[in-house]
Amino acid sequence: MGVGPREILAAGVTLARGHLARYGGSGTSSTTRFERELAEHTGAKHVLAVNSGTSALTCGLVGLGVGPGDEVLVPAYTFVASPASVLGAGAVPVTVDIDASLMMDPDDVRRKITERTKAIMPVHMLNLVCDMDSLMSIADEFGLVVVEDAAQAAGARYKGRAVGTIGHAGAFSFNQQKNLKSGEGGALLTDDARVYTRAAMFHDVGNYMRGVESVSEEPLFAGYNLRMSELTSSVLRPQLARLDRLMATRRRRTLYVLDALDRRTDVVPVPHNDPDNAVGVAIRCSSAEQAKRLQELRGVFRLLDTGRHVHTNWEPVLVRRSHHPSIDPWAWAYGSADAAPSVDCANVIDILARTCAITIDPEIPGPLFRRMVSNLRDAVEGLDRTAGVPPSGSERVARDTEDVSPASPDPSDAPSAAS
C-alpha cells in the first residue's frame, strides 16, 4: 500500500492549516478522527494513536498495570521491539518457543508460566495469526492479561474478529513496512476504559492538562510524550479507508501462491491458525539448505536471516543492560540480572532456518507478482527433482524476462485492487 495522491492531498491540507500538533488547533483534529475511524473499522471501544508500535505496546502494558517484578511471555520469533516494550514498562520479557505455525506455542506458554507471570504477548507475524483461542483460554485459567502485538497485521482477522481486539489490549505499527504506513506511528486498542485512560496519561506526560481522553476515574501519574502528529494521522486516514480492499488482495494472492505450490513434496505451506481468513503465506522446506537456495528468488526471504526478529539476536535483551545501571528490570524481579532464569526455546532456530516468507504485497503489479510465483513454482519443482538444488541464477534471470502465464488467473490486477 504505497503513498499516493490521496495521502499527498491530505498531508497538504494539514500543512496548509498550519496545525501540525494534535492539540491547539480548531475543530476536531485529524488524529482524533483517525482514532474514531480505526475504532469503527476494528470494533474496538477505545483507540489511542501514538508515535510507534513500540510505544503502543508499552502503553498497553502500563495501562494493564504491568511493571517491575512482573514477567511477560513473548515469542522467540518477533522484532526486538516486542521484548523492548516490556522492558520499557519495567517488566522482564520471557521468551516462549514457536510451533509449526510460526506463532507462539501455547504448550510452551504453559511451561513458562511462573508466579511472576503477569501477561502474555502474542505476536501476529507476517499477517499470520496466533492461536488466540488457546492463548486466551490459558490467560483466563491463570488470571493473566493478554497484549496482542499486531504490528505486522493491521487489517487481518481471526475467526471473524480483528486482530488487536481479541486480547485485553492490542497494538498496531504504521512504519514503512506495515499494512498502514506513515513512516512511523502506532495505535493501542482496548475495550477497557481504565486501560485506555492509564495509557492516555502515560502517552501524554501525565495528561494533566487535556482531560479530553479520560473515560474513567484514575489518579494522575507522570508519563512520556508519545503522541501522534496531525501530519502522521492525515497520511493514515486515506489508507485506512481502503484497507479492507487491499487485505482482500492479500487473501487472493495467498490462495494463488498456495494453488501454485499444491502437491509439491519438498516444500509445504506453513499451517495457518485460521485458514479461512489467511492473508499471509510462508513455506517450509525439508532442509535449511533448500530454504537458503529459495531465498535467492525475488520476493522470497528466509526467516532466520531477518536479523533482530530472532531472539538469539536481541543483543540489548540478551546482555540485560539498560542505559543506566540502576534501571534494571531483572534486578527488580530477581535481585540481580545474573539471577534471572535461563529460558530455552528448542524449536525456533530449526523452524526459522527451514522457512521462507513469500511477498504478496498489494502494491506489487499483478504481472510481476505472477512472474514471481511462477519462478518460485519452478524452483520448488527443481528441489523435488534434484533433492535441494533449484534452478541456477542464469535460469532464474531468463525466466524474469519472459511473459509467464500462471496456472490459474490472479484477479489482483482488477482495478479495485490496484490502488
C-alpha positions, 0 to 999 in steps of 0.5 A, a space after each residue: 500500500 504505497 503513498 499516493 495522491 490521496 495521502 499527498 492531498 491530505 498531508 497538504 491540507 494539514 500543512 496548509 492549516 498550519 496545525 501540525 500538533 494534535 492539540 491547539 488547533 480548531 475543530 476536531 483534529 485529524 488524529 482524533 478522527 483517525 482514532 474514531 475511524 480505526 475504532 469503527 473499522 476494528 470494533 474496538 471501544 477505545 483507540 489511542 494513536 501514538 508515535 510507534 508500535 513500540 510505544 503502543 505496546 508499552 502503553 498497553 502494558 502500563 495501562 494493564 498495570 504491568 511493571 517491575 517484578 512482573 514477567 511477560 511471555 513473548 515469542 522467540 520469533 518477533 522484532 526486538 521491539 516486542 521484548 523492548 516494550 516490556 522492558 520499557 514498562 519495567 517488566 522482564 520479557 520471557 521468551 516462549 518457543 514457536 510451533 509449526 505455525 510460526 506463532 507462539 506455542 501455547 504448550 510452551 506458554 504453559 511451561 513458562 508460566 511462573 508466579 511472576 507471570 503477569 501477561 502474555 504477548 502474542 505476536 501476529 507475524 507476517 499477517 499470520 495469526 496466533 492461536 488466540 483461542 488457546 492463548 486466551 483460554 490459558 490467560 483466563 485459567 491463570 488470571 493473566 492479561 493478554 497484549 496482542 502485538 499486531 504490528 505486522 497485521 493491521 487489517 487481518 482477522 481471526 475467526 471473524 474478529 480483528 486482530 488487536 481486539 481479541 486480547 485485553 489490549 492490542 497494538 498496531 505499527 504504521 512504519 514503512 513496512 506495515 499494512 498502514 504506513 506513515 513512516 512511523 506511528 502506532 495505535 493501542 486498542 482496548 475495550 477497557 476504559 481504565 486501560 485506555 485512560 492509564 495509557 492516555 496519561 502515560 502517552 501524554 506526560 501525565 495528561 494533566 492538562 487535556 482531560 479530553 481522553 479520560 473515560 474513567 476515574 484514575 489518579 494522575 501519574 507522570 508519563 512520556 510524550 508519545 503522541 501522534 502528529 496531525 501530519 502522521 494521522 492525515 497520511 493514515 486516514 486515506 489508507 485506512 479507508 481502503 484497507 479492507 480492499 487491499 487485505 482482500 488482495 492479500 487473501 487472493 494472492 495467498 490462495 494463488 501462491 498456495 494453488 501454485 505450490 499444491 502437491 509439491 513434496 519438498 516444500 509445504 505451506 506453513 499451517 495457518 491458525 485460521 485458514 479461512 481468513 489467511 492473508 499471509 503465506 510462508 513455506 517450509 522446506 525439508 532442509 535449511 539448505 533448500 530454504 537458503 537456495 529459495 531465498 535467492 528468488 525475488 520476493 522470497 526471504 528466509 526467516 532466520 536471516 531477518 536479523 533482530 526478529 530472532 531472539 538469539 539476536 536481541 543483543 540489548 535483551 540478551 546482555 540485560 543492560 539498560 542505559 543506566 545501571 540502576 534501571 534494571 528490570 531483572 534486578 527488580 524481579 530477581 535481585 540481580 540480572 545474573 539471577 534471572 532464569 535461563 529460558 530455552 526455546 528448542 524449536 525456533 532456530 530449526 523452524 526459522 532456518 527451514 522457512 521462507 516468507 513469500 511477498 504478496 504485497 498489494 502494491 506489487 503489479 499483478 504481472 510481476 507478482 505472477 512472474 514471481 510465483 511462477 519462478 518460485 513454482 519452478 524452483 520448488 519443482 527443481 528441489 523435488 527433482 534434484 533433492 535441494 538444488 533449484 534452478 541456477 541464477 542464469 535460469 532464474 534471470 531468463 525466466 524474469 524476462 519472459 511473459 509467464 502465464 500462471 496456472 490459474 488467473 490472479 484477479 489482483 490486477 482488477 482495478 479495485 485492487 490496484 490502488 
